[in-house]
């Protein structure tokens, strides 16, 4: 399996965790029926489908991504969902969006704009450029999780690993952290700026779909974490987080977890 194929599979498998959260965030934005918008870093188009449903039959959503493989898959999903007439997919860069000034009603991005190593303000400025006055700019990202109930010390240690703090790095300035996004919006003159957390949860008994999603999440959140842990934590991590372990934490009869996304949004003046 290639790296792209592996990541694509992880997006599909973990969708049950984030889909309800995304729908709640979209409802909060209250996008106008018939509006036209853009999903930057759309991946395989899962949120494009939700956004297309939100704007109705007269609306339209363009999904933009740098991966040709993802876009091929996104088009297939759109066709299967009967939403091809409300969605378009383009290959492109978020640094240089293929749209003129003031051409869209809103722009949306999840785990992409402002969430990677690049300078965030130029990226948000590019979103603002393509949105009409009065339109919405919204960015979202995964912001927290508690998925090892009863083991707060181990989970805190895992969150301090390279994977645990990704996509941020120790060398990053505090003002580049995603949770400082309100300052980016305000510096660019966006109006009526807001922030809100959206949460999801899972608890026993877990169905097969949720069990698989959470197992994939553990791998995604803490890749190669074992090499960064002290011996005692290594042993505990292996015991609790290896699917073939008799103590795999997802098999607890009283298992509970929660996870959150944070959304920041504002209006173009």
N, C-alpha and C positions, 0 to 999 in steps of 0.2 A: 504494500500500500504506500503510495507516494505521500509526501507531507501535505499536499493540497487535498488529496482524498481523505487523509486522516482528519484534517481540520473540518472538511465538509461533513464527515460523519459526526464529529463532535457537535457541530451546529444542529444537526437533525436530532441527535440523541438528547441534547440538553434543552431543546425547545420547550418541553412541558414545564420547565422551571421558569422560563422568562415570558412565555406567551401571555399568561394572564396579567403580568406586570405591564407589558407593552400595551395591551388593550386598555388598561386603566390610565396609563399616561396619555394615550391618544384621546381618550374621552375627556381628559382634563383640558387638553388644548382646544377642544370644541371646534375643530376645523370646519370651515364652511362647506356646505354641499355645493358641488360644482367647482370647487377650487382646484388649482393645479399646484403640485408641490414636488419636492425632490428629497430622496433618501440617499444621503452620501455615505458610501461604504456599505452598500445594501447587502453584500454577501450573496446568499442564495435567495434573497427576496422575501423572506418570511414576513418582515414588517411592511414591505411594499403591499402585500396582500391585505393586511389589516388597514393600512392607510387608504388603499383603494376602496375598501368597503366603507370607510368613514366618510369619504368625499362623495360617494354616491355615483349614479350612472353618468352624470354630466361632468364629473371630476376626472382628474388624471394624475398619475404618480409616475415619476421617472426615477428609476433606480440606477445609481452610478457606482461602479466598482472598478478596481484595477485588474481583477482576476477574470480572464476570459472563461475559465472553467466554471466559476461561480455563476457568471451571467448566463451561460448555457443552461445550467440547472435552474436558475431563477425563471427563465423564459418557459421552461417545461412546467414548473409549478404554476405559473400564471395561467398557462393554457389549461392545465388540469382543473384549476379552480374556476375557470370560466371568466377570468378577469383580464384577458389579453387586450380587450378594447379599452381598458382603463389604465394600462401600465405599459411603460416602455423601459428598456434596459440599455444603458450605454456604458462603454468602457471609457474611463477617464480618471483624472487626478483631482483630488480635493483641493490642491493648491491652485488649480487653474480650471475652474468649472466651465464647461462648454455652453454657457448661457450668457446672453446679454444682460446689461444692467436692468434692474427693476422688471424682470420678466415672469417671476413666480409669486405665488401667494404665500408660500411658506417653504422652509427648508428644515430637514430633520436629520439627525445623525446619531447612531447608537454605537458605543465602544469604538469610536473612530476620531472624529474631529475633537481635538482637545484632550484625547485620551492616550496619545502616543508620545514619542520623544520629540516631535517637532514643536516649534514655537506656536502656541495656541492662538495668539491674537491675530496673526495674519490669516489663519484658517477661518476663524470666526468672521473676520472682515470680509472674506470671500463669500461666505454665506450671506452676509448682510448685503453685499453688492448685488446679488441676483434676485433678492426679494423686494417686492414693491413696498412703498411706504404704507404703513399699517399692517404689513404682513408679519408672520411669526418666524423667528429663528429658535430652534430647540435642539439641545444636545443632551444625550443621556449616556450613562455608563454604570456598569456594575460597581457597587460601592461598599458592600460588606456581606459577610456571611458568618453564620455560626452553625457548623455542620458536624461537629464532634461533641455532642451533648455529654456533659459530665467530665470533659477533659479540657478545661479552659487553659491550663498551662501549656499543654502540647499544642493546642490550636494557636495560642499567642506566639509560640516559638515558630510554628510553621508560617504564620503571617509575616514574620521577620526574615524569611528566606528570600532569595532573589525572585523566585516565582511568586511568592506570597505578596510582594510589594509591586510586582509588575502590573502595568507597563511603566511604572515609575522607577527611578533609580536614586541611589543615595546622592549622586552628584546633582540631581535636579534642584532648582531653586524652589522654595515653598510656593511662590506665586505661580508656578507652572503646574501645581497639583490641580487635578480636575475639580476638587471641591472649592477651589478659588475662582470658579468660572464666572460668578457674579461680577467680579472685578473686571474680567475681560469684556463682558457685555457692557458694563457701565463706562469703561474707557472708550468703547466704540460708539457710545451715544445711543445704545438701544434703550427703549423706554418700557416702563411698567415691567421691569425685570422681576422674575420670581424663581424660587427653588423649592423643590418638593421631593421627598423620598417616597418610593413605591415599594412595597414589600410583598414577598411571597413566602409560603411555608409548606412544609411536608411533615407528615407524621405517620407512625405505624397504625395499621398495617399498610406497608407500601405495596402498591401494585407493581407489576413487572416494569411498566413504562417509567414510573418514578424511580424505582430502584436502579434501573439502568442509567437514568439521567443523573442521579446523585453520584453513582459510581464514576461516571465520566467527569462530573464536576470536580471530584477529589483529584483526579489525574490532571485536569486542566489547571486547577488552582495551585497545585504544589508539584510541578514536574521537577524531577531530579532533587527533590527536597532532602531525601535521605542522606545525600553526600554532604549537606550543610549542617546536619544535626549532630549533636553530641550523642555518644553511644547509648545512653539511657533513653533519649528521645527517639533514636533510630529504632530501637527495639519496640517501643510503644507504638510508633508510627506504623511499623510493619504489622504488628499484631492487630491494630484497629482498622487499617486502611487497605490491606491486601484482600482482594475479593475471595481468595482461597483460604483465608485464615478462619479458623473456627470462631474467632472473636470479632469478625468483620462487623463494624459498628452499624451498618445499615440493617443488620439482622436483629438488632435489639427489639424486643417486643414493645418497648416504650419509646422508640426512636422519635426524635423531633428535631427539626432544623428550620432556620429562616435565612432569607437572603434579600438583599435590597438593591435597587437601582436609584440613582439620583438624577433628576431632570432639572435643567436650567433653561429658561426661555425668556424671551422679550420681544418687543415689537420694534420694527424699523420705523424711525420717525419720518 
